[in-house]
Amino acid sequence: MAEQDQVRTRSASVVRKTNETDIKLSFEVDGTGVSELQTDVPFLNHMLDLFTKHGHFNLKVDAKGDIEIDDHHTVEDIGICLGQTFREALGDKRGIKRYASVFVPMDEALAQVVIDISNRPHFEYRAEYPTANVGSFETQLVHEFLWKFALEARITLHVIVHYGQNTHHMIEGVFKALARALDEATSIDPRVQGVPSTKGVL
């Protein structure tokens, strides 16, 4: 019973305060798709909202940053905080499926995310967007967010946008695919005894 209770409450929180950002973030793996997002980057709010919904997570973010310079520090540090809470929430990773590969279509765009919750951070990114911005949001910040998330979560993350014409659709497909892949890889498989690794540890 204690182990089941631990699985149901896989969650963590973090506070990160620097000269550039002030962030409070909490993340729950086994949630209901509820998000409470307060950042100064509207497009990131949109992506995190759908990430939470499609991954069946719970996510709270209260972030302030030096957006008078640009959105870079805020986006990067939220990625760092999300990765840290994800890693802490999973604990020793007992019973998880560990791997996932998910394709998500978003109208004309097709995104793929493949992950291994490996404790070996690695990031591969194959995406070429038609435009450098979606509104005021710079598309290069998607790479920054995902790389910092993978690094702090200590996962192997491969992201491929196979094709698309609308930059918004392409990025939205990435975040939806990431959510569904994380949901699948963190789900408990009753056939897994202990940690899913021949090393005995992840």
ROSE-4610 file (N, C-alpha, C; in Angstrom, 1 decimal, always signed):
// ROSE-4610
residu = [M/M/M/A/A/A/E/E/E/Q/Q/Q/D/D/D/Q/Q/Q/V/V/V/R/R/R/T/T/T/R/R/R/S/S/S/A/A/A/S/S/S/V/V/V/V/V/V/R/R/R/K/K/K/T/T/T/N/N/N/E/E/E/T/T/T/D/D/D/I/I/I/K/K/K/L/L/L/S/S/S/F/F/F/E/E/E/V/V/V/D/D/D/G/G/G/T/T/T/G/G/G/V/V/V/S/S/S/E/E/E/L/L/L/Q/Q/Q/T/T/T/D/D/D/V/V/V/P/P/P/F/F/F/L/L/L/N/N/N/H/H/H/M/M/M/L/L/L/D/D/D/L/L/L/F/F/F/T/T/T/K/K/K/H/H/H/G/G/G/H/H/H/F/F/F/N/N/N/L/L/L/K/K/K/V/V/V/D/D/D/A/A/A/K/K/K/G/G/G/D/D/D/I/I/I/E/E/E/I/I/I/D/D/D/D/D/D/H/H/H/H/H/H/T/T/T/V/V/V/E/E/E/D/D/D/I/I/I/G/G/G/I/I/I/C/C/C/L/L/L/G/G/G/Q/Q/Q/T/T/T/F/F/F/R/R/R/E/E/E/A/A/A/L/L/L/G/G/G/D/D/D/K/K/K/R/R/R/G/G/G/I/I/I/K/K/K/R/R/R/Y/Y/Y/A/A/A/S/S/S/V/V/V/F/F/F/V/V/V/P/P/P/M/M/M/D/D/D/E/E/E/A/A/A/L/L/L/A/A/A/Q/Q/Q/V/V/V/V/V/V/I/I/I/D/D/D/I/I/I/S/S/S/N/N/N/R/R/R/P/P/P/H/H/H/F/F/F/E/E/E/Y/Y/Y/R/R/R/A/A/A/E/E/E/Y/Y/Y/P/P/P/T/T/T/A/A/A/N/N/N/V/V/V/G/G/G/S/S/S/F/F/F/E/E/E/T/T/T/Q/Q/Q/L/L/L/V/V/V/H/H/H/E/E/E/F/F/F/L/L/L/W/W/W/K/K/K/F/F/F/A/A/A/L/L/L/E/E/E/A/A/A/R/R/R/I/I/I/T/T/T/L/L/L/H/H/H/V/V/V/I/I/I/V/V/V/H/H/H/Y/Y/Y/G/G/G/Q/Q/Q/N/N/N/T/T/T/H/H/H/H/H/H/M/M/M/I/I/I/E/E/E/G/G/G/V/V/V/F/F/F/K/K/K/A/A/A/L/L/L/A/A/A/R/R/R/A/A/A/L/L/L/D/D/D/E/E/E/A/A/A/T/T/T/S/S/S/I/I/I/D/D/D/P/P/P/R/R/R/V/V/V/Q/Q/Q/G/G/G/V/V/V/P/P/P/S/S/S/T/T/T/K/K/K/G/G/G/V/V/V/L/L/L]
num = [1/1/1/2/2/2/3/3/3/4/4/4/5/5/5/6/6/6/7/7/7/8/8/8/9/9/9/10/10/10/11/11/11/12/12/12/13/13/13/14/14/14/15/15/15/16/16/16/17/17/17/18/18/18/19/19/19/20/20/20/21/21/21/22/22/22/23/23/23/24/24/24/25/25/25/26/26/26/27/27/27/28/28/28/29/29/29/30/30/30/31/31/31/32/32/32/33/33/33/34/34/34/35/35/35/36/36/36/37/37/37/38/38/38/39/39/39/40/40/40/41/41/41/42/42/42/43/43/43/44/44/44/45/45/45/46/46/46/47/47/47/48/48/48/49/49/49/50/50/50/51/51/51/52/52/52/53/53/53/54/54/54/55/55/55/56/56/56/57/57/57/58/58/58/59/59/59/60/60/60/61/61/61/62/62/62/63/63/63/64/64/64/65/65/65/66/66/66/67/67/67/68/68/68/69/69/69/70/70/70/71/71/71/72/72/72/73/73/73/74/74/74/75/75/75/76/76/76/77/77/77/78/78/78/79/79/79/80/80/80/81/81/81/82/82/82/83/83/83/84/84/84/85/85/85/86/86/86/87/87/87/88/88/88/89/89/89/90/90/90/91/91/91/92/92/92/93/93/93/94/94/94/95/95/95/96/96/96/97/97/97/98/98/98/99/99/99/100/100/100/101/101/101/102/102/102/103/103/103/104/104/104/105/105/105/106/106/106/107/107/107/108/108/108/109/109/109/110/110/110/111/111/111/112/112/112/113/113/113/114/114/114/115/115/115/116/116/116/117/117/117/118/118/118/119/119/119/120/120/120/121/121/121/122/122/122/123/123/123/124/124/124/125/125/125/126/126/126/127/127/127/128/128/128/129/129/129/130/130/130/131/131/131/132/132/132/133/133/133/134/134/134/135/135/135/136/136/136/137/137/137/138/138/138/139/139/139/140/140/140/141/141/141/142/142/142/143/143/143/144/144/144/145/145/145/146/146/146/147/147/147/148/148/148/149/149/149/150/150/150/151/151/151/152/152/152/153/153/153/154/154/154/155/155/155/156/156/156/157/157/157/158/158/158/159/159/159/160/160/160/161/161/161/162/162/162/163/163/163/164/164/164/165/165/165/166/166/166/167/167/167/168/168/168/169/169/169/170/170/170/171/171/171/172/172/172/173/173/173/174/174/174/175/175/175/176/176/176/177/177/177/178/178/178/179/179/179/180/180/180/181/181/181/182/182/182/183/183/183/184/184/184/185/185/185/186/186/186/187/187/187/188/188/188/189/189/189/190/190/190/191/191/191/192/192/192/193/193/193/194/194/194/195/195/195/196/196/196/197/197/197/198/198/198/199/199/199/200/200/200/201/201/201/202/202/202]
x = [+0.8/+0.0/+0.9/+1.9/+2.8/+3.4/+3.8/+4.4/+3.4/+2.1/+1.1/+0.8/+0.8/+0.6/+1.7/+2.9/+4.0/+3.9/+3.4/+3.2/+2.1/+1.0/-0.1/+0.3/+1.4/+1.7/+3.1/+3.5/+4.8/+4.8/+5.4/+5.3/+6.6/+6.9/+8.0/+7.8/+8.5/+8.4/+9.9/+10.0/+11.3/+11.1/+12.1/+12.1/+13.5/+13.5/+14.8/+14.8/+15.7/+15.8/+17.2/+17.3/+18.6/+18.4/+19.5/+19.4/+18.6/+18.3/+17.5/+16.1/+15.8/+14.5/+14.1/+12.8/+12.3/+11.2/+11.4/+10.5/+10.1/+8.8/+8.3/+7.5/+7.9/+7.3/+7.0/+5.8/+5.5/+4.9/+5.3/+4.9/+4.5/+3.4/+2.8/+2.7/+3.4/+3.3/+1.9/+1.3/+0.0/-1.1/-1.3/-2.3/-3.5/-4.2/-5.5/-5.5/-4.3/-4.2/-4.5/-4.3/-4.6/-3.4/-3.4/-2.3/-2.7/-1.8/-1.9/-0.6/-0.7/+0.5/+0.5/+1.6/+1.7/+3.2/+3.4/+4.7/+4.5/+5.6/+5.5/+5.7/+5.6/+5.8/+4.5/+3.6/+2.3/+2.4/+3.3/+3.3/+3.8/+4.7/+5.2/+4.0/+3.2/+2.1/+1.2/+0.9/+0.1/+0.7/+2.0/+2.6/+2.6/+2.9/+2.9/+1.5/+0.5/-0.9/-1.3/-1.0/-1.3/-0.4/+0.8/+1.7/+1.1/+0.6/+0.0/-1.3/-2.1/-3.4/-3.1/-2.3/-2.1/-1.2/-0.4/+0.4/-0.4/-1.5/-2.3/-1.5/-0.7/+0.1/-0.7/-0.1/-0.5/+0.7/+0.6/+1.7/+1.3/+2.1/+1.9/+3.3/+3.2/+4.4/+4.0/+4.9/+4.8/+6.2/+6.3/+7.7/+7.7/+8.7/+9.0/+10.4/+10.7/+12.0/+12.3/+13.5/+13.9/+13.5/+12.2/+11.7/+11.9/+12.3/+12.7/+13.9/+14.7/+15.9/+15.4/+14.9/+14.2/+13.6/+13.1/+12.4/+13.4/+14.6/+15.6/+15.7/+16.0/+16.3/+15.1/+13.9/+12.7/+12.4/+12.4/+12.2/+13.2/+14.5/+15.5/+15.3/+15.1/+15.0/+13.8/+12.7/+11.5/+11.8/+12.5/+12.9/+13.8/+14.7/+15.5/+14.7/+13.8/+12.9/+12.0/+11.4/+10.6/+11.4/+12.6/+13.4/+13.8/+14.1/+14.5/+13.3/+12.1/+11.0/+10.6/+10.7/+10.4/+11.3/+12.6/+13.5/+13.2/+13.0/+12.7/+11.4/+10.4/+9.1/+9.1/+10.0/+10.1/+10.8/+11.6/+12.2/+13.2/+13.1/+14.0/+13.6/+12.4/+11.9/+11.5/+11.2/+10.8/+9.4/+9.4/+8.2/+7.8/+8.6/+8.2/+8.5/+7.8/+8.1/+9.4/+9.8/+11.1/+11.2/+10.7/+10.9/+9.5/+9.6/+8.4/+8.7/+7.9/+8.0/+6.6/+6.4/+5.1/+5.2/+4.2/+4.0/+2.7/+2.7/+1.5/+1.4/+0.3/+0.0/-0.7/-0.4/-1.1/-1.4/-2.6/-3.0/-2.0/-1.3/-0.3/+1.0/+1.3/+2.6/+2.6/+3.8/+4.0/+5.2/+5.0/+6.1/+6.3/+7.5/+7.9/+8.8/+8.5/+9.3/+9.6/+10.9/+11.4/+12.2/+11.9/+12.6/+13.0/+14.0/+14.5/+14.8/+14.1/+14.3/+15.5/+16.7/+17.9/+18.9/+18.7/+19.7/+21.0/+20.8/+21.9/+21.4/+21.6/+21.1/+21.7/+20.8/+21.2/+20.1/+20.4/+19.3/+19.7/+18.8/+18.9/+17.6/+17.9/+16.8/+16.9/+15.8/+15.7/+14.4/+14.6/+13.4/+13.8/+13.2/+13.4/+12.1/+12.0/+10.7/+10.7/+9.5/+9.4/+9.7/+9.4/+9.6/+10.5/+11.1/+12.0/+11.2/+9.9/+9.1/+7.7/+7.1/+5.6/+5.1/+4.6/+4.3/+5.6/+5.8/+7.0/+7.9/+7.5/+8.3/+9.3/+10.6/+11.6/+11.6/+11.6/+11.5/+12.8/+13.9/+15.1/+15.0/+14.1/+13.9/+13.3/+12.7/+12.1/+13.3/+14.4/+15.6/+16.1/+16.2/+16.8/+16.0/+14.7/+13.8/+13.9/+13.9/+13.9/+15.2/+16.3/+17.7/+17.9/+17.5/+17.6/+16.7/+15.5/+14.6/+15.3/+15.8/+16.4/+17.6/+18.4/+19.6/+19.3/+18.3/+18.0/+17.2/+16.3/+15.6/+16.4/+17.6/+18.5/+17.8/+17.3/+16.7/+17.4/+17.2/+17.6/+16.4/+16.5/+15.3/+15.7/+14.9/+15.0/+13.8/+13.9/+12.7/+12.9/+11.9/+12.0/+10.7/+10.8/+9.6/+9.8/+9.0/+9.1/+8.8/+7.7/+7.3/+6.3/+6.0/+5.0/+5.1/+4.1/+4.2/+3.9/+3.2/+2.8/+3.7/+4.5/+5.4/+4.7/+3.6/+2.8/+2.4/+1.9/+1.5/+2.6/+3.8/+4.9/+5.4/+5.5/+5.9/+4.9/+3.6/+2.5/+2.6/+2.9/+3.0/+4.1/+5.2/+6.4/+6.0/+5.3/+4.9/+3.9/+3.0/+2.0/+2.6/+3.6/+4.2/+5.1/+5.8/+6.6/+5.7/+4.6/+3.7/+3.3/+2.8/+2.3/+3.5/+4.7/+5.8/+6.2/+6.2/+6.6/+5.5/+4.3/+3.2/+3.3/+3.6/+3.8/+5.0/+6.1/+7.4/+7.4/+6.6/+6.5/+5.4/+4.6/+3.5/+4.1/+3.3/+3.8/+3.3/+4.3/+4.0/+4.1/+3.0/+3.0/+4.0/+4.4/+5.4/+6.8/+7.1/+8.4/+8.7/+9.7/+10.1/+11.3/+11.1/+12.1/+12.4/+13.6/+14.0/+14.2/+13.7/+13.8/+15.2/+16.2/+17.6/+18.4/+19.2/+20.0/+21.1/+21.3/+22.3/+21.7/+20.4/+19.8/+19.5/+19.9/+19.7/+19.5/+18.8/+18.7/+19.0]
y = [-1.2/+0.0/+1.3/+1.2/+2.4/+2.7/+1.6/+1.8/+2.4/+1.9/+2.5/+3.9/+4.3/+5.7/+6.6/+6.0/+6.8/+7.1/+6.1/+6.2/+7.2/+7.3/+8.2/+9.6/+9.8/+11.2/+11.6/+11.1/+11.4/+12.9/+13.7/+15.2/+15.8/+17.1/+17.8/+19.3/+20.1/+21.6/+22.1/+23.3/+23.9/+25.4/+26.1/+27.6/+28.0/+28.8/+29.2/+30.7/+31.4/+32.8/+33.2/+34.0/+34.5/+36.0/+36.6/+38.0/+38.2/+37.1/+37.1/+36.7/+35.7/+35.1/+34.8/+34.8/+34.4/+33.4/+32.1/+31.0/+30.1/+29.9/+28.8/+27.9/+26.6/+25.6/+24.3/+23.7/+22.4/+21.5/+20.3/+19.3/+18.0/+17.5/+16.2/+15.2/+14.1/+13.2/+12.6/+12.2/+11.5/+12.5/+13.4/+14.4/+14.2/+15.3/+15.3/+16.3/+16.9/+17.8/+19.2/+19.6/+20.9/+21.8/+22.9/+23.9/+25.2/+25.8/+27.2/+27.9/+28.7/+29.3/+30.8/+31.3/+32.8/+33.1/+33.3/+33.7/+34.9/+35.6/+36.7/+36.4/+35.1/+34.6/+33.9/+34.6/+34.0/+32.7/+32.6/+31.4/+30.2/+30.4/+29.4/+28.9/+29.9/+29.5/+28.5/+28.9/+28.0/+26.6/+26.6/+25.3/+24.4/+25.1/+24.4/+23.9/+24.7/+24.3/+23.0/+23.0/+21.8/+20.6/+20.9/+19.9/+19.2/+20.0/+19.5/+18.7/+19.2/+18.5/+17.2/+17.1/+15.9/+14.9/+15.3/+14.4/+13.9/+14.5/+14.2/+14.5/+15.6/+16.0/+17.1/+17.6/+18.8/+19.7/+21.0/+21.9/+23.3/+23.8/+25.2/+25.9/+27.1/+27.9/+29.3/+29.9/+31.4/+31.9/+32.6/+33.0/+34.4/+35.1/+36.5/+36.5/+37.2/+37.3/+38.6/+38.7/+40.0/+40.1/+40.0/+40.0/+41.3/+42.4/+43.6/+43.5/+42.4/+42.1/+41.2/+40.0/+39.1/+37.9/+36.9/+35.8/+34.7/+34.8/+33.7/+33.1/+34.0/+33.5/+32.9/+33.5/+33.0/+31.6/+31.4/+30.1/+29.1/+29.4/+28.5/+28.0/+29.0/+28.6/+27.8/+28.1/+27.2/+25.8/+25.7/+24.3/+23.6/+24.4/+23.8/+23.4/+24.2/+23.9/+22.7/+22.7/+21.5/+20.2/+20.3/+19.1/+18.6/+19.5/+19.2/+18.6/+19.1/+18.6/+17.2/+17.1/+15.8/+14.7/+15.0/+14.0/+13.6/+14.6/+14.4/+13.6/+14.0/+13.4/+11.9/+11.4/+10.0/+9.2/+9.8/+9.0/+8.0/+6.7/+5.7/+5.0/+5.5/+5.0/+3.5/+3.0/+1.6/+1.4/+0.4/+0.0/+0.7/+1.7/+2.5/+1.8/+2.2/+1.6/+2.1/+3.3/+3.8/+4.4/+3.7/+4.1/+4.6/+5.5/+5.8/+6.4/+6.2/+6.8/+7.2/+8.5/+9.0/+9.9/+9.7/+10.6/+11.4/+12.7/+13.5/+14.4/+14.3/+15.2/+16.4/+17.6/+18.8/+19.5/+19.2/+19.6/+19.1/+19.9/+19.5/+19.1/+19.3/+19.1/+17.7/+17.1/+15.8/+15.9/+15.7/+15.7/+14.3/+14.0/+12.7/+13.0/+12.4/+12.4/+11.0/+10.7/+9.4/+9.7/+9.0/+9.2/+7.9/+8.1/+7.0/+7.7/+7.3/+7.9/+7.1/+7.5/+6.7/+7.2/+8.4/+9.0/+9.4/+9.4/+9.8/+10.9/+12.2/+13.3/+13.4/+13.4/+13.5/+14.1/+15.0/+15.7/+15.7/+15.2/+15.3/+16.1/+17.0/+17.9/+18.1/+17.7/+17.8/+18.6/+19.9/+20.7/+21.9/+22.2/+23.4/+24.1/+25.3/+26.0/+27.1/+27.3/+28.2/+29.7/+30.0/+31.4/+31.4/+32.5/+32.6/+33.0/+33.4/+33.8/+33.3/+33.0/+32.9/+34.1/+35.1/+36.3/+36.9/+37.1/+37.7/+36.6/+35.3/+34.2/+33.7/+33.6/+33.2/+31.6/+31.1/+29.6/+28.9/+29.6/+29.0/+28.7/+29.3/+29.0/+27.7/+27.1/+25.7/+24.8/+24.9/+24.1/+24.3/+25.6/+25.9/+25.3/+25.4/+24.8/+23.3/+22.6/+21.2/+20.6/+21.3/+20.8/+21.0/+22.1/+22.3/+21.3/+21.1/+20.1/+18.7/+18.3/+16.9/+16.8/+17.9/+17.9/+17.7/+18.5/+18.5/+17.3/+16.8/+15.6/+14.3/+14.5/+13.4/+12.3/+12.7/+11.8/+11.9/+10.8/+10.9/+11.3/+12.4/+13.0/+13.2/+12.6/+12.9/+13.5/+14.6/+15.4/+15.5/+15.1/+15.2/+15.8/+16.9/+17.5/+17.0/+16.1/+15.5/+16.4/+17.2/+18.2/+19.1/+20.1/+21.1/+22.4/+23.2/+24.5/+25.7/+25.4/+26.4/+26.2/+27.2/+27.1/+26.8/+27.5/+27.3/+25.8/+25.3/+23.9/+22.9/+23.2/+22.3/+22.3/+23.5/+23.5/+22.9/+23.2/+22.6/+21.0/+20.5/+19.1/+18.5/+19.2/+18.8/+18.7/+19.8/+19.8/+18.7/+18.5/+17.4/+16.0/+15.8/+14.5/+14.3/+15.4/+15.3/+14.9/+15.5/+15.2/+13.7/+13.2/+11.9/+10.9/+11.2/+10.3/+10.2/+11.3/+11.3/+10.6/+10.7/+10.0/+8.5/+8.1/+6.7/+6.1/+6.8/+6.3/+6.2/+7.1/+7.2/+6.3/+5.7/+4.9/+3.6/+3.1/+1.9/+0.6/-0.3/-1.5/-2.6/-3.3/-4.3/-5.4/-5.6/-6.7/-6.3/-5.0/-4.6/-4.8/-5.6/-5.8/-4.9/-4.0/-3.1/-2.0/-1.8/-0.8/-1.4/-0.8/-1.4/-1.3/-1.9/-1.8/-3.0/-3.6/-4.7/-4.3/-2.9/-2.4/-2.5/-2.5/-2.5/-1.1/-0.1/+1.3/+2.2/+3.3/+4.3/+5.6]
z = [+0.0/+0.0/+0.0/+0.8/+0.9/-0.5/-1.2/-2.5/-3.5/-3.4/-4.3/-4.0/-2.7/-2.3/-2.9/-2.9/-3.4/-4.9/-5.6/-7.0/-7.3/-6.6/-6.8/-6.5/-5.7/-5.3/-5.8/-7.0/-7.5/-7.9/-7.1/-7.3/-6.6/-7.1/-6.5/-6.8/-6.0/-6.2/-6.1/-6.8/-6.7/-6.8/-6.1/-6.2/-6.8/-7.8/-8.4/-8.5/-7.8/-7.9/-8.2/-9.3/-9.8/-10.1/-10.6/-11.0/-12.2/-12.9/-14.2/-14.0/-13.1/-13.0/-11.6/-11.3/-10.0/-10.3/-10.0/-10.5/-9.3/-9.2/-8.3/-9.2/-9.1/-10.0/-9.2/-9.4/-8.9/-10.0/-9.9/-11.0/-10.4/-10.9/-10.4/-11.6/-11.5/-12.7/-12.9/-11.8/-11.9/-11.6/-12.5/-12.3/-13.1/-13.3/-14.1/-15.2/-15.6/-16.6/-16.3/-15.0/-14.5/-14.5/-15.0/-15.0/-14.4/-13.7/-13.2/-13.6/-14.6/-15.3/-15.2/-14.6/-14.6/-15.0/-16.3/-16.8/-17.7/-18.1/-18.9/-20.4/-20.7/-22.1/-22.5/-23.2/-23.5/-24.3/-25.3/-26.1/-25.3/-24.4/-23.5/-22.6/-22.1/-21.3/-22.1/-23.3/-24.2/-24.4/-24.6/-24.8/-23.5/-22.4/-21.1/-20.7/-21.1/-20.8/-21.5/-22.8/-23.6/-23.2/-22.9/-22.4/-21.1/-20.2/-19.0/-19.3/-20.2/-20.5/-21.2/-22.2/-22.9/-22.2/-21.2/-20.4/-19.2/-18.9/-17.7/-16.4/-16.5/-15.3/-14.6/-13.5/-12.9/-12.8/-13.2/-13.2/-12.8/-11.9/-11.4/-11.7/-12.3/-12.6/-12.3/-11.5/-11.2/-11.5/-12.7/-13.1/-13.5/-13.1/-13.5/-14.0/-15.1/-15.7/-16.3/-16.8/-17.4/-18.9/-19.1/-20.5/-21.2/-20.4/-21.1/-22.0/-21.7/-22.5/-23.6/-23.2/-24.1/-23.3/-24.0/-23.2/-22.9/-23.3/-23.2/-21.8/-20.8/-19.5/-18.8/-19.1/-18.5/-19.0/-20.4/-21.0/-20.5/-20.6/-20.2/-18.7/-17.8/-16.4/-16.1/-16.8/-16.6/-17.0/-18.1/-18.6/-17.5/-16.9/-15.8/-14.7/-14.2/-13.1/-13.4/-14.5/-14.9/-14.9/-15.5/-15.5/-14.1/-13.2/-11.8/-11.1/-11.2/-10.5/-11.1/-12.4/-13.1/-12.5/-12.4/-11.9/-10.5/-9.7/-8.2/-8.0/-8.8/-8.7/-8.9/-9.9/-10.3/-9.2/-8.4/-7.3/-7.9/-7.4/-7.9/-9.2/-9.7/-11.0/-11.0/-9.9/-9.8/-10.6/-11.4/-12.1/-13.3/-13.7/-14.9/-16.2/-17.2/-18.5/-19.1/-18.8/-19.1/-20.5/-21.5/-22.9/-23.5/-24.5/-25.3/-26.6/-27.6/-28.9/-29.3/-29.6/-29.9/-31.1/-32.0/-33.1/-32.8/-33.1/-33.0/-34.2/-34.9/-36.0/-35.5/-36.0/-35.7/-37.1/-37.6/-38.9/-39.9/-40.6/-41.7/-41.1/-39.8/-39.2/-38.5/-38.5/-37.8/-37.0/-35.7/-34.7/-34.1/-33.7/-33.1/-31.9/-30.8/-29.6/-29.1/-29.0/-28.5/-27.2/-26.1/-24.9/-24.2/-23.4/-22.5/-21.2/-20.1/-18.8/-18.2/-18.6/-18.5/-17.5/-16.9/-16.1/-16.8/-18.2/-19.0/-19.9/-19.6/-20.3/-21.7/-22.7/-24.1/-24.9/-25.8/-26.6/-28.1/-28.9/-30.3/-30.9/-31.8/-32.2/-33.7/-34.4/-35.8/-36.2/-36.3/-36.6/-37.4/-38.5/-39.3/-39.5/-38.9/-38.9/-40.0/-40.6/-41.7/-41.3/-40.0/-39.5/-38.3/-38.0/-36.9/-35.6/-35.8/-34.6/-34.8/-33.6/-33.6/-32.7/-33.3/-32.6/-32.2/-30.9/-30.3/-29.8/-29.9/-29.4/-30.4/-30.0/-30.9/-31.0/-32.2/-32.3/-31.8/-31.8/-31.2/-29.7/-29.0/-27.6/-27.4/-28.4/-28.2/-27.9/-28.7/-28.5/-27.1/-26.7/-25.4/-24.2/-24.3/-23.3/-23.2/-24.4/-24.4/-23.9/-24.4/-24.0/-22.5/-21.9/-20.4/-19.7/-20.2/-19.5/-19.5/-20.7/-20.8/-19.9/-19.8/-19.0/-17.5/-17.1/-15.6/-15.3/-16.2/-15.9/-16.1/-16.7/-16.9/-17.7/-18.9/-19.8/-21.2/-22.0/-23.4/-24.1/-24.9/-25.6/-27.0/-27.9/-29.4/-29.9/-30.5/-31.0/-32.5/-33.3/-34.8/-35.3/-36.0/-36.7/-38.2/-38.6/-39.9/-41.0/-40.8/-41.8/-41.2/-42.0/-41.5/-42.3/-42.3/-43.0/-42.0/-40.9/-40.0/-38.7/-38.4/-37.3/-35.9/-35.7/-34.5/-34.4/-35.5/-35.5/-35.2/-35.8/-35.6/-34.2/-33.5/-32.2/-31.2/-31.5/-30.7/-30.8/-32.0/-32.1/-31.2/-31.2/-30.3/-28.9/-28.3/-26.9/-26.6/-27.5/-27.3/-27.3/-28.3/-28.4/-27.1/-26.7/-25.4/-24.3/-24.1/-23.0/-23.1/-24.2/-24.3/-24.1/-24.6/-24.4/-23.0/-22.3/-20.8/-20.0/-20.4/-19.7/-19.9/-21.1/-21.4/-20.7/-20.7/-20.2/-18.6/-18.0/-16.6/-16.0/-16.9/-16.4/-15.8/-14.8/-14.1/-14.9/-15.1/-15.8/-14.7/-14.4/-13.3/-13.6/-14.8/-15.1/-14.7/-14.5/-14.2/-12.7/-12.4/-11.0/-10.7/-9.8/-9.5/-10.6/-10.8/-11.8/-13.2/-14.3/-15.6/-16.2/-15.6/-16.1/-15.6/-16.5/-16.1/-15.1/-15.0/-14.1/-12.6/-12.5/-11.2/-10.7/-11.5/-11.1/-12.3/-12.2/-13.2/-12.6]
